[in-house]
Amino acid sequence: MALPRTWLLLLVFLLSHVLAALGGKNYYDVLQVSKGASEEQIKRAYRKLALKYHPDKNPGNEDANKRFAEINNAYEVLSDREKRSIYDRYGEEGVKQHASRGGGGGGMNMQDIFNSFFGGGMAQEEEEVIAKGDDVVVELDATLEDLYMGGSLRVWREKNTIKPAPGKRRCNCRNEVYHRQIGPGMFQQMTEQVCEQCPNVKFEREGYFITVDIEKGMQDGQELLFYEDGEPKIDGEAGDLKFRIRTAPHVRFRREGNDLHATVTISLVQALVGLEKTIEHLDEHLVEIGTKGITKPKEVRKFKGEGMPLHLSSKKGDLYVTYEVLFPKSLTEDQKTKIKAILSGS
């Protein structure tokens, strides 16, 4: 019996989502922006990367050409609201299937995208040097639970903003060269700074909340980039804001790469005869770590697939449990006699 068309489409989209998770480029990573980046941030990121990796600036560099193609492909999707929504839900394969059903896409090549964005040609762009404000790096404390399950953090940010001020100021200053005659047939080259008059501005301190999306499996030191949210620059572009992940200590687990480590304390009796024991994981599911045989002090056992998720992957690391055996501090004579009898087999 054939499945209804709606079920077939659902299966196709689910399969494409899995395939996108297992392989292919992440468009947000290609453009070096977070998943929650605004349209303007995506546009700024594309502008900088496309200029950097354009074939005209990297003749004969195959790696740069490949990056340029990836950058244009990512921008074509993320700059279109409909395509971006499909990509966020179903990944790269979902976008391709949407295009194959007449949903648009695939009609522009790399140079078309570049020219439509920059107006064609690179000479004018290369000559333009834009002053930029300072980048700001903020250490972001994320819990191990955030990095295991993913989540969002609201961060209070304060920075200088540019506001109008009374009066005029010198702006767009440049050096102009001219020649002055100092005698018959003798000229002297002179340089003079020429400036325009612009409305005056001032810096004011402002604060606002930023939502930072933490993705599953992110590592210590990994950065989340917010274009032009750094320090502003008068007559220039603002710097960038970077949140650098720093994992807060956890009471039960210690992270090493994609693996987790935990230590449990058991009694001497449990070490000898076995035990039934569970440990609560970061998402509150229980992991059975009990033993049936003898457990040696400092023994380490591996529980496959119970570690941290790999970033942008469906796989997980492993959990390593170290067993600490708690020995009694003292024994009565009767206890000593019974232990000797048990160990001697009598």
C-alpha positions in Angstrom: 0.0 0.0 0.0 1.5 3.3 -1.1 2.1 6.0 1.5 0.1 9.3 1.2 2.0 12.1 -0.5 2.3 14.1 2.7 4.0 11.2 4.5 6.4 10.8 1.7 7.3 14.5 1.8 7.7 14.3 5.5 10.1 11.3 5.3 12.1 13.1 2.6 12.5 16.2 4.7 13.4 14.1 7.8 16.0 12.2 5.8 17.5 15.4 4.4 17.7 16.9 7.9 19.7 13.8 9.0 22.0 14.0 6.0 22.6 17.7 6.6 23.6 17.0 10.2 26.0 14.3 9.2 27.9 16.1 6.4 28.2 19.2 4.3 29.1 22.7 5.2 27.3 24.7 7.9 26.4 28.0 6.2 26.6 30.0 9.4 30.1 28.7 10.0 31.1 29.5 6.4 30.1 33.1 6.9 31.5 33.1 10.5 28.3 34.3 12.1 26.0 32.8 14.8 22.7 31.2 13.9 20.8 34.2 15.3 22.7 36.7 13.2 20.7 39.6 11.7 20.4 40.2 8.0 22.8 43.2 8.3 25.3 41.0 10.2 25.1 38.4 7.4 25.6 41.0 4.8 28.6 42.6 6.5 30.2 39.1 7.0 29.7 38.3 3.3 31.2 41.5 2.2 34.4 41.0 4.1 34.9 37.4 3.3 34.0 37.8 -0.4 36.6 40.5 -0.8 39.2 38.5 1.0 38.7 35.3 -1.1 37.8 36.7 -4.5 39.7 34.9 -7.3 41.1 38.2 -8.5 42.9 38.7 -5.2 44.0 35.0 -5.1 45.1 34.1 -8.6 45.9 30.4 -8.9 44.8 29.6 -5.3 42.4 26.7 -5.5 41.6 26.8 -1.8 40.6 30.5 -2.0 38.4 29.8 -5.0 36.7 27.0 -3.2 36.1 29.2 -0.1 34.8 31.9 -2.4 32.3 29.5 -3.9 31.2 28.3 -0.4 30.8 31.9 0.8 28.6 32.9 -2.1 26.5 29.7 -1.8 26.0 30.3 1.9 25.1 34.0 1.4 22.6 33.1 -1.4 20.7 31.0 1.1 21.0 33.0 4.3 20.3 36.3 2.7 16.9 35.0 1.5 14.3 34.7 4.3 12.4 31.8 2.8 15.5 29.8 2.0 17.1 30.5 5.4 14.0 29.3 7.1 14.1 26.0 5.1 17.8 25.6 5.7 17.3 26.1 9.5 14.7 23.4 9.6 15.9 20.9 7.0 19.5 21.8 6.1 21.3 22.0 2.8 19.4 19.1 1.2 16.1 20.7 2.1 17.1 23.9 0.2 18.1 21.8 -2.9 14.8 20.0 -2.9 12.9 23.3 -2.5 14.7 24.6 -5.5 14.1 21.5 -7.6 10.3 21.9 -7.0 10.4 25.4 -8.5 11.1 27.2 -5.2 13.9 29.3 -6.7 17.6 29.2 -6.2 20.5 28.1 -8.3 20.0 30.8 -10.9 23.0 33.0 -10.0 26.6 32.1 -10.2 29.4 33.3 -7.9 30.3 36.4 -9.9 26.6 37.4 -10.3 26.1 37.3 -6.5 29.4 39.3 -6.0 28.5 41.9 -8.7 25.0 42.3 -7.4 26.3 43.0 -4.0 29.3 45.2 -4.8 28.0 46.7 -8.1 30.6 45.0 -10.2 34.4 45.2 -10.3 36.9 45.1 -7.4 39.2 48.0 -8.1 37.0 50.6 -6.3 36.4 48.2 -3.3 40.1 47.5 -3.0 41.0 51.2 -2.9 38.6 51.9 -0.2 40.1 51.7 3.2 37.6 51.9 6.0 38.7 52.7 9.6 37.4 50.2 12.1 36.8 50.4 15.8 38.3 48.0 18.4 37.1 44.4 18.6 35.7 43.3 22.0 36.2 39.8 23.4 33.9 38.7 26.3 34.5 35.5 28.2 31.1 33.7 28.4 30.6 31.2 31.2 28.5 28.4 29.9 27.3 25.5 32.1 28.1 21.9 31.0 24.3 21.5 30.7 24.2 24.3 28.2 27.0 22.7 26.1 25.3 19.3 26.3 21.8 20.2 25.4 22.2 23.6 23.7 20.5 26.8 24.9 20.4 30.6 24.9 22.0 33.0 27.2 21.0 36.6 27.7 24.0 38.8 28.2 24.0 42.5 29.3 26.2 44.5 27.1 27.4 48.1 27.6 29.3 50.0 25.0 29.9 53.5 23.5 27.4 54.7 20.9 27.7 57.7 18.6 25.1 60.4 19.2 24.6 63.8 17.5 26.2 66.8 19.3 26.0 70.6 18.7 28.4 72.3 16.3 30.5 71.1 13.4 33.7 69.0 13.2 36.5 68.4 10.7 35.9 65.1 8.9 36.9 63.1 5.8 40.4 64.6 6.0 42.9 63.8 3.2 46.3 65.0 2.0 46.3 66.9 -1.3 49.5 67.6 -3.2 50.0 70.8 -5.1 53.1 72.7 -6.6 54.1 76.2 -5.7 56.4 78.3 -8.0 59.4 79.6 -6.0 61.4 81.1 -8.8 61.7 81.1 -12.6 61.3 77.5 -13.7 61.5 76.3 -10.1 58.6 74.7 -8.3 58.2 73.2 -4.8 55.9 70.3 -4.1 53.6 71.0 -1.1 51.2 68.8 0.9 48.2 70.2 2.6 45.5 68.5 4.7 42.0 69.3 3.4 39.0 68.5 5.6 35.2 68.7 5.2 32.8 70.1 7.8 30.5 67.4 9.2 27.8 67.5 12.0 29.4 67.0 15.4 29.0 63.8 17.3 29.8 62.5 20.8 30.0 59.1 22.6 27.3 58.0 25.0 27.3 54.8 27.1 24.3 52.5 26.5 23.3 49.1 27.6 21.2 46.4 26.1 20.7 42.6 26.2 22.2 40.3 23.6 20.9 36.7 23.1 23.8 34.3 22.6 22.8 30.9 21.2 24.9 28.0 22.6 25.0 25.0 20.2 25.4 21.4 21.4 29.0 20.3 21.7 30.7 23.7 21.6 34.2 23.6 23.0 36.1 25.8 25.4 37.7 28.7 23.6 35.2 28.6 20.7 34.0 32.0 19.7 30.6 33.4 18.7 30.9 36.4 16.4 28.6 39.4 16.3 29.7 41.7 13.5 30.0 45.4 14.3 28.8 45.1 17.9 32.3 46.1 19.2 33.5 49.6 19.8 32.3 52.2 17.3 34.5 54.3 15.1 33.6 57.9 14.0 33.7 58.0 10.2 34.2 54.3 10.1 32.9 50.8 11.0 32.4 49.5 14.5 34.6 46.6 15.6 33.3 43.1 16.2 32.0 41.5 19.4 33.2 38.0 20.2 31.9 35.8 22.9 34.5 33.2 23.9 33.1 30.0 25.5 34.4 29.1 28.9 33.0 26.1 30.6 32.0 26.6 34.3 33.1 23.8 36.7 30.6 21.1 37.3 30.0 19.1 40.5 29.6 15.7 38.9 31.4 15.7 35.6 34.7 16.9 34.1 35.0 17.4 30.4 37.9 16.4 28.2 37.2 17.2 24.6 34.0 15.2 23.8 34.4 12.8 26.7 33.0 13.2 30.2 34.7 11.9 33.4 33.0 11.2 36.7 34.1 9.8 40.1 31.8 7.7 42.3 32.6 6.4 45.8 31.6 2.9 46.8 32.0 0.9 50.0 34.4 -2.0 50.4 31.5 -4.4 50.4 30.1 -3.1 47.2 33.6 -3.3 45.6 33.8 -7.0 46.6 30.2 -8.2 45.8 29.0 -5.7 43.2 26.4 -3.0 43.3 23.4 -1.5 41.6 24.0 2.2 41.0 22.9 5.0 38.6 24.3 8.4 38.0 22.1 11.4 36.8 23.3 12.8 33.5 23.3 16.4 32.4 19.8 16.1 30.9 18.6 14.2 33.9 18.5 10.8 32.3 19.9 8.0 34.4 23.0 6.0 33.4 23.4 2.5 35.0 27.0 2.3 36.3 26.5 -0.7 38.6 28.9 -3.7 38.7 28.5 -7.4 39.2 32.0 -8.5 39.9 34.9 -7.2 42.0 35.8 -3.5 41.5 39.4 -2.5 42.1 40.2 0.9 43.7 40.7 3.6 41.1 39.2 1.3 38.4 38.0 3.2 35.3 35.1 1.9 33.2 33.9 3.4 29.9 30.2 3.9 28.9 30.1 4.4 25.2 28.0 7.2 23.8 27.3 8.8 27.2 29.7 11.7 26.7 29.3 15.2 25.2 27.7 15.6 21.7 30.1 16.5 18.9 29.5 20.0 17.6 27.2 19.9 14.4 27.0 16.1 14.6 24.6 13.4 15.9 27.5 11.5 17.5 28.6 11.6 21.1 31.8 11.0 23.1 32.1 8.5 26.0 31.6 8.7 29.7 34.5 7.4 31.9 33.7 6.5 35.5 36.4 6.2 38.2 35.4 4.1 41.2 36.8 5.2 44.5 36.7 2.4 47.2 36.0 3.6 50.7 37.9 1.5 53.2 36.8 1.4 56.8 39.0 3.3 59.2 38.8 0.7 62.0 37.5 -2.9 62.6 36.4 -4.7 65.7 38.0 -8.0 66.6 34.7 -9.8 65.7 34.7 -8.1 62.3 38.3 -9.1 61.7 37.6 -12.7 62.5 34.6 -12.8 60.2 36.5 -11.2 57.3 39.4 -13.7 57.8 36.9 -16.6 57.7 35.3 -15.3 54.5 38.6 -14.7 52.7 40.0 -18.0 53.8 37.0 -19.8 52.5 36.2 -21.6 55.8 
